[in-house]
Amino acid sequence: MPTFAAASATAVALTVLSGCCVVARLLSRLAFVKHVGMDDCLITLAWSASLALAVVIAQSRSSFYVPERDGSHPYSNDEHGDTGG
C-alpha cells in the first residue's frame, strides 16, 4: 500500500503534467484555430479544481499527523520538551 507522501507527490506531479497539456492545448487553439470554445473553458475549470485538490492534499500532509509505515512517530519527545508521561 503506498504511503500518503507518495500519493501526495503523485497528485502534484500529475497536476503539473496535466497543466502543461492544458496550456499547450490553449496555445495551439489560439495559434491555429484562433478560437477558444466552451470545451476549453471547461477543461481549464476542471484543471483548476484539480490544482486546488493537489494543494489541499499537499497541505494536509504538513498539517496533520500521519503515522509512518513502521509505526514510528515523526516527532521525537525531546524535540517538543515532552517527558512522555
N, C-alpha and C positions, 0 to 999 in steps of 0.2 A: 504494500500500500504506500503510495507516495506521501511525502511529508507536506505540511502546509506551506513551507518555504518553497518547495519545488512547484507546487500548484500556483503560488503567487508569482514566481518568476516566469512560469509558463504563460499565465494570464497577461503579464506585462509584455512579454516578448511577442505574443500573438497580436496584441493590440497595436504594438508598434509596426509589425509587419502588415497588418490589415490597414493601418493608417497610411502606410506608403502606397498600398494598392488603391486606396480611395483617392489620394492626392493625384496619383498617376492617371486614374480614370477621369477625374475632373479636368486636369490639364489637357489630356488628349481630347476630351469632349469640347473644351473651349478652343483648342487649336484647330481641330479638323472639322467638327460639325458646327462650331460657333453657336451652340445652343445647349443650355443646361435644362433638363426636363425634371418632371416631378420625381422620377425614379432616382435621379442623382441627389435630389434634396432628401429623399427618404433614406438613401444609403448613408449620406452624411449624418443624418439624425441618428440612425442605428449605430454608426461608428462612435458618435458622441456618447451614446448610452453605454457602449462597450468600454470606452475610455473611463467614464465615471465609475463603472463597476471595477475596473482594474485598479483605479486609485483607491477605492474603498477596500478592496482586498489587500492591497499593499499597506494601507494604513492600519488595518485590523491586525496585521502581523506584529506591528510595533506597539499597539495599544493594549492587547490582551495577552494573557499568559497562555501559551500553547506548549504543552509538555513535549519534551524531546522523545524520540522513539525508544531510547533506553530507559526512560522514566526519570531521568535526572532533571532537576530544576535549573533553568538557565542562570539564576542569580544565586550567588553564594550567600550564606548568612553573614559572613564577615563584611561584605560589601555594604549592607544596609544597617549594620550595627545590631542585628538580631542575635539573641543568645540561643534561640531555638527552644526556649521553654516558656 
